[in-house]
Amino acid sequence: VGGDVLQVVNGKVFVSGKSYDEFPASERYYKLTLPANGYVDADVVTDMGIEVRESQGDLQQYPDRSYLVNVTNKEKTALQIPAGYSMQPFVVETNNPYFSSSQLFPYYDTAHKWTVDNYGPLLVPGKGVTIDLTPDNLVRYQRCIQVYEGNQFENRNGRIFINGQETTKYTFKMDYLFMMGDNRHNSLDSRYWGFVPEDHVVGKASLIWFSWENGPRWKRLFNGIK
């Protein structure tokens, strides 16, 4: 929320220095490496204690006799890995051809080389929060200042003018949110589309209206969301 500092370090999410990555249903890719005579398909992975939805990319072949497997935090505590197989957390590195970082927010920030697994630190703008208008901050916050908060914004050879007045600082008028999906490697979230003004959130999720996985999951329908 506004005023927090978000950072993702090797796939772990921190908000203002506190870890927020231990929700049971949160999931991420692990790299499963096979022995020389090893074999993997959905049934093999299911026997390890991992629910696989192949249509959603939960099991993908990767180079060097390895696979990417989507594992929840709950599943991780009870894995049964066969002898000769190994599984380690998968961390997206810079310039990984399978996970492009070119579309990550802020889109024109090439200096920091952020990835989905190493992202930030990034201050979430909030009402009353003041920032210095540095080149870094202009890349991150100009849209909030100009589009969401309705200011006239000009950059005249590095000199910033807001509503015709030269300034080196800006104080936000609104609160913003940074939203992240719990499927860490398969979510198009604020890591891609940036900050969400609080007044853009127009509803509140209260129940599961429909759930599908190779057919309706009847037990989940109409359950309340905590």
C-alpha positions in Angstrom: 0.0 0.0 0.0 1.0 3.7 -0.2 4.2 4.4 1.7 5.5 0.8 1.8 8.7 -0.3 0.1 8.4 -3.4 -2.0 11.3 -5.7 -2.8 11.6 -9.2 -4.3 14.9 -10.9 -3.4 15.6 -14.2 -5.1 11.9 -14.8 -5.4 11.0 -13.9 -1.8 8.7 -10.9 -1.3 9.4 -8.3 1.3 7.3 -5.3 2.2 9.1 -2.6 4.2 11.6 -5.3 5.3 9.1 -7.9 6.4 8.7 -11.2 4.5 5.3 -11.8 3.0 6.0 -15.0 1.1 4.8 -17.8 3.3 1.1 -18.1 2.4 0.3 -21.9 1.9 -1.3 -21.4 -1.5 1.5 -19.2 -2.9 3.4 -21.0 -5.6 6.5 -20.6 -7.7 8.7 -22.5 -10.0 11.3 -25.0 -8.8 13.9 -26.6 -11.0 13.6 -30.4 -11.1 16.8 -32.0 -12.3 16.7 -35.6 -13.5 19.3 -38.4 -13.2 20.8 -39.8 -16.4 18.0 -42.4 -16.8 15.3 -40.3 -15.2 11.9 -39.6 -16.7 9.2 -37.0 -15.8 5.6 -36.5 -16.7 2.5 -35.3 -14.9 2.0 -38.6 -13.2 5.6 -38.7 -11.9 5.3 -35.2 -10.5 1.9 -36.0 -8.9 3.5 -38.9 -7.1 6.0 -36.4 -5.6 3.0 -34.7 -4.0 2.6 -31.8 -6.5 -0.7 -31.0 -8.2 0.0 -30.4 -11.9 -2.2 -28.4 -14.3 -0.3 -28.8 -17.5 -2.6 -26.4 -19.4 -1.5 -23.6 -17.0 2.2 -24.3 -17.4 2.8 -26.1 -14.1 5.3 -28.5 -15.7 7.7 -27.2 -18.4 10.8 -28.7 -20.0 13.9 -26.7 -19.4 17.5 -27.1 -20.6 20.1 -29.5 -19.1 17.8 -32.4 -18.4 15.6 -30.4 -16.1 12.0 -29.2 -15.7 10.3 -26.3 -14.2 7.6 -27.4 -11.7 5.1 -25.1 -10.1 5.0 -25.9 -6.3 2.9 -24.3 -3.6 4.4 -23.5 -0.2 2.1 -26.2 1.3 3.2 -28.8 -1.1 6.9 -27.9 -0.5 6.6 -29.1 3.1 5.7 -32.7 2.2 7.6 -33.4 -1.1 8.7 -37.0 -1.9 11.6 -36.6 -4.3 12.8 -39.9 -5.8 16.5 -40.9 -5.4 18.7 -39.3 -8.0 16.3 -36.4 -8.6 16.9 -32.9 -7.1 14.7 -29.9 -6.7 15.9 -26.3 -6.1 14.1 -22.9 -6.1 14.2 -21.4 -9.6 15.3 -17.8 -9.8 15.0 -15.8 -13.0 18.3 -14.3 -13.9 18.8 -11.2 -16.0 18.6 -11.9 -19.7 17.0 -15.3 -19.2 15.6 -16.0 -22.7 12.6 -17.9 -21.3 11.5 -15.0 -19.0 11.9 -11.7 -20.7 12.3 -8.7 -18.3 11.8 -6.1 -21.1 8.1 -5.6 -20.2 8.6 -5.1 -16.5 7.6 -1.9 -14.8 9.1 0.7 -14.9 9.5 0.0 -18.6 12.4 2.4 -19.4 14.5 1.6 -16.4 17.3 -0.4 -18.0 20.0 0.6 -15.4 18.8 -1.7 -12.6 18.2 -4.9 -14.6 15.3 -6.0 -12.4 13.6 -9.4 -13.0 10.4 -11.0 -11.6 12.5 -12.6 -8.9 14.8 -9.7 -8.1 12.8 -6.5 -8.2 13.1 -3.2 -6.4 13.3 -1.8 -3.8 10.4 0.3 -5.0 8.5 2.9 -2.9 4.7 2.6 -3.4 3.4 6.2 -3.6 0.9 7.3 -1.0 -1.1 10.3 0.0 1.3 12.8 1.7 4.5 11.0 0.6 7.1 13.4 -0.8 9.7 12.2 -3.3 12.7 13.9 -5.0 12.3 14.3 -8.7 15.5 12.4 -9.7 15.9 10.7 -13.1 15.1 7.3 -11.4 12.0 8.6 -9.8 10.7 10.3 -13.0 10.8 6.9 -14.7 8.8 5.3 -11.8 6.3 8.0 -10.9 5.7 10.4 -13.8 2.6 8.5 -14.9 1.1 8.9 -11.3 1.9 12.6 -11.2 0.7 13.4 -14.7 -2.1 11.0 -15.5 -3.6 9.8 -12.3 -3.2 13.1 -10.3 -3.9 15.4 -13.3 -0.9 17.6 -13.3 0.7 19.4 -16.2 4.2 17.9 -16.4 7.2 19.2 -18.3 10.8 18.1 -18.4 12.9 20.9 -19.9 16.4 19.6 -20.3 16.3 18.0 -16.8 14.4 20.8 -15.1 11.0 19.7 -14.0 7.9 21.9 -14.1 4.6 20.9 -12.6 1.7 23.1 -13.5 4.2 25.7 -14.8 6.2 25.9 -11.6 9.8 24.6 -11.4 10.3 22.1 -8.6 12.6 19.3 -7.4 10.0 17.5 -5.2 6.5 16.2 -5.4 4.0 15.2 -2.8 1.4 12.7 -3.8 -2.3 13.5 -3.4 -3.6 9.9 -3.6 -2.9 6.4 -2.3 -1.7 3.7 -4.6 -1.5 -0.1 -4.5 1.1 -2.6 -5.8 -0.7 -5.8 -6.6 1.0 -9.2 -6.9 -0.4 -12.6 -7.8 0.3 -15.6 -5.6 1.4 -17.6 -8.7 4.8 -15.8 -8.7 6.1 -16.9 -12.1 2.8 -16.9 -13.9 1.1 -13.7 -12.9 0.7 -10.5 -14.9 0.6 -8.1 -12.0 2.0 -4.8 -10.9 5.5 -6.0 -11.7 4.3 -5.6 -15.3 1.7 -2.8 -15.2 2.8 -0.7 -12.3 0.9 1.2 -9.5 -2.9 1.1 -9.2 -4.6 4.2 -7.8 -6.7 3.2 -4.8 -9.8 4.8 -6.4 -9.5 2.4 -9.3 -10.3 -0.5 -7.1 -14.1 -0.6 -7.4 -15.1 -3.9 -5.7 -14.2 -6.4 -3.0 -13.8 -10.2 -3.6 -16.1 -12.0 -1.1 -16.6 -15.5 -2.5 -15.4 -17.9 -5.2 -18.1 -17.7 -7.9 -16.5 -20.3 -10.2 -13.5 -22.6 -10.2 -12.3 -24.7 -13.0 -9.6 -27.3 -13.4 -10.3 -30.0 -16.0 -13.9 -29.4 -15.0 -15.8 -27.5 -12.3 -14.3 -27.8 -8.8 -17.6 -28.0 -7.0 -16.2 -28.0 -3.5 -14.7 -24.5 -4.1 -17.8 -22.9 -5.5 -19.4 -20.2 -3.3 -16.8 -20.5 -0.6 -16.1 -17.3 1.2 -12.7 -15.6 0.7 -10.9 -14.7 3.9 
